[in-house]
Amino acid sequence: MTGMIVMNMEETLMRHTSHDPVTGLPGLPLIRDRLANALQRSRRNGFSLVVLFVDLDGFHLVKDRDGHDIGDRLLKKVAERLAEQIRPGDTLARFANEEFVILCEQIEQPATLSVLADRINEALRQPLECGERQLVVTASVGLAIGNGNTHCVDDLLSHAETAMSAVKEDGGDGWRFFSPGQHDQDQQRLAIVNGLRTAIERNELSIRFQPIVVAESGRIVGAELLLRWNSSEGEIPPAVFIPIAEMTGVIVPIGAWVFRQACLAEADWRRRWGAEAPYVSVNVSPRQLIKESLVEEFAAILRETGADPARLLLEITETALMADVELNLRILRRLTDLGLRVAVDDFGTGYSSLAQLTRLPVAVLKIDRAFVDGLDKRPEHRAVIRAVIGLGRALGLKLVAEGVETDAQCLELRAHGCEFAQGYYFHRPLEEPAFVATLESGLRGGGLPDPALSLYFLIYVSQATPPMSGATLDALREQSRTLNRSTGLTGCLLYQDGLFMQMLEGQREVLSALMDRIKTDPRHRDVRIVIEGLARHRIFLDWGMVVRDLTPGPNEPDFTPWQHRRLSFRDLAEDARTCYVYLTAYAGCGMSEGISVLS
Ligand SMILES: Cc1cc2nc3c(=O)[nH]c(=O)nc-3n(C[C@H](O)[C@H](O)[C@H](O)COP(=O)(O)O)c2cc1C
């Protein structure tokens, strides 16, 4: 009996020295031992082994915000999730802080490792219950493969860590294999961290303004302030230095500097242009959001610069907002109490709970550039864009599409009802003097919309060429729907009693080119324009076709005693306004499905 107690005590002691007390997992010395043994075995059996370095993204935010206790609970939950993903013989260890290491031996097919890495990312994306809170953390995973003949313990651990850092720099939530070139990247990263700390004092930071425009007219209504870093080594792209600044916390002083620049610009522009001055959009990092003093700091900058908070928009990424809604809600309310407005940046890339979104005091959704870019390449991106626009409109939010680069993207976004846009198609990021000149030349033009971008509409009627079978109508619908979507035309085509009536809306040149084709289409004749002209805004979000068969339907009233003359589309065409009212009544009647057959 006594012997057993002694043994248990010894075991507990062992566990405390070699195991991590928070998660109960092996600690650093033990994993090094196991890795050394595994390398020896691999020398004998010839199999490769892999080290996965798993680092939780944004864990420091959770710990800073919620304290060590919640942080520890989260680590425990993460350890459990990770343990569920690995094979019985694999080793899972806590390496340090929010870093875990997994060792898998006897790798026969390295390709299967990508499945494991995917599984780990996916498992961690699911919310974790930590006491009262539901927390979401993602992970950056680096993989290094090796064997006892070519690698030592330190090689594998440092390679896996380097690969993990590369994932982090790409925004985290992913995995990557180590490649030798990444060593140089590691060195570069170190230089960036050191350089960033002194970038403000050394006057190395500068700003650009990328105009935000009304998608239909191109009129500039705002500008996003973008940061540039001209380091002593040359220009470092924001995609490289921002994630590093975020990771190291240097983003906090830089963020305050950027907010001050935004305020100075707002105050200056309002002095120049009064009510016509564009608003200024500025990014706020999650690291800034958790600083208790942020609100006081912003309030002081607003006072000092005399900026109008209502004309400043704080852009916060969807991922940062959703990481902890309760805490963000508190801070955002205080920021909006100052009069500032909030936009959800990169919308569509995170894991928003819609219920949570409606609770946040948000005024604008910025649609992520990846979806805009995929509009003409990936059908699912088109579906996301439509859903986001529909959601934004339903919630009464303004929508800004980011990264608009082509005519077709712009037309399609407008067709779906996205009001504002930003991207190279309109303007590149500009230095302030160039921005001022661009805006002034727009104002000198009386602020009139660019005629090439003007929105036109048109209604015509025509006589169908018989026979018009269901198949002919189907073919016409499919052809027109595809073409109209790609050219940004919206509207509605009606077919009734052998006559067509169609309303089309879109860019003037596109519309007139289509009308040239429609007029000579043998499927109909006697095309007569009822009305055409400038439109204030679009009525339809898409293009659809309604076929109405006028043989009486079972639920219709009996019209036979009705003696008056039946009006055809030809008769309706006498009155443009009636045509307009009749056609636009179909807006929103399932146009996006392309057809509704009424009988
Ligand atoms: C009544 C009617 C309505 C039409 N509506 C459209 C339309 O909205 N969009 C469209 O691209 N084509 C429409 N078409 C088809 C065009 O006339 C033409 O066939 C099509 O644009 C392809 O032209 P293409 O073969 O010269 O490229 C319509 C044709 C008819 C008969």
The ligand as an SDF file (V2000), in Angstrom:
LIG
                    3D

 31 33  0  0  0  0  0  0  0  0999 V2000
  -37.7610   39.7310  -77.3340 C   0  0  0  0  0  0  0  0  0  0  0  0
  -36.2780   39.5680  -77.2180 C   0  0  0  0  0  0  0  0  0  0  0  0
  -35.6200   40.0340  -76.1000 C   0  0  0  0  0  0  0  0  0  0  0  0
  -34.2430   39.8990  -75.9730 C   0  0  0  0  0  0  0  0  0  0  0  0
  -33.6180   40.3610  -74.8540 N   0  0  0  0  0  0  0  0  0  0  0  0
  -32.2960   40.2410  -74.7360 C   0  0  0  0  0  0  0  0  0  0  0  0
  -31.6320   40.7280  -73.5850 C   0  0  0  0  0  0  0  0  0  0  0  0
  -32.2230   41.2540  -72.6620 O   0  0  0  0  0  0  0  0  0  0  0  0
  -30.2950   40.5800  -73.5210 N   0  0  0  0  0  0  0  0  0  0  0  0
  -29.5740   39.9820  -74.5130 C   0  0  0  0  0  0  0  0  0  0  0  0
  -28.3660   39.8970  -74.4030 O   0  0  0  0  0  0  0  0  0  0  0  0
  -30.1900   39.5000  -75.5940 N   0  0  0  0  0  0  0  0  0  0  0  0
  -31.5150   39.6100  -75.7400 C   0  0  0  0  0  0  0  0  0  0  0  0
  -32.1310   39.1190  -76.8470 N   0  0  0  0  0  0  0  0  0  0  0  0
  -31.3240   38.4000  -77.8210 C   0  0  0  0  0  0  0  0  0  0  0  0
  -30.5670   39.3430  -78.7460 C   0  0  0  0  0  0  0  0  0  0  0  0
  -31.4200   39.7640  -79.7770 O   0  0  0  0  0  0  0  0  0  0  0  0
  -29.3510   38.6260  -79.3560 C   0  0  0  0  0  0  0  0  0  0  0  0
  -29.7700   37.4230  -79.9340 O   0  0  0  0  0  0  0  0  0  0  0  0
  -28.3220   38.3260  -78.3010 C   0  0  0  0  0  0  0  0  0  0  0  0
  -27.9600   39.5020  -77.6290 O   0  0  0  0  0  0  0  0  0  0  0  0
  -27.0510   37.6850  -78.8850 C   0  0  0  0  0  0  0  0  0  0  0  0
  -26.5400   38.4730  -79.9030 O   0  0  0  0  0  0  0  0  0  0  0  0
  -25.3050   37.9960  -80.8090 P   0  0  0  0  0  0  0  0  0  0  0  0
  -25.6200   36.5990  -81.2180 O   0  0  0  0  0  0  0  0  0  0  0  0
  -25.2760   38.9840  -81.9350 O   0  0  0  0  0  0  0  0  0  0  0  0
  -24.1160   38.0780  -79.9080 O   0  0  0  0  0  0  0  0  0  0  0  0
  -33.5160   39.2600  -77.0030 C   0  0  0  0  0  0  0  0  0  0  0  0
  -34.1870   38.7980  -78.1320 C   0  0  0  0  0  0  0  0  0  0  0  0
  -35.5520   38.9360  -78.2440 C   0  0  0  0  0  0  0  0  0  0  0  0
  -36.2660   38.4060  -79.4440 C   0  0  0  0  0  0  0  0  0  0  0  0
  1  2  1  0
  2  3  1  0
  2 30  2  0
  3  4  2  0
  4  5  1  0
  4 28  1  0
  5  6  2  0
  6  7  1  0
  6 13  1  0
  7  8  2  0
  7  9  1  0
  9 10  1  0
 10 11  2  0
 10 12  1  0
 12 13  2  0
 13 14  1  0
 14 15  1  0
 14 28  1  0
 15 16  1  0
 16 17  1  0
 16 18  1  0
 18 19  1  0
 18 20  1  0
 20 21  1  0
 20 22  1  0
 22 23  1  0
 23 24  1  0
 24 25  2  0
 24 26  1  0
 24 27  1  0
 28 29  2  0
 29 30  1  0
 30 31  1  0
M  END
$$$$
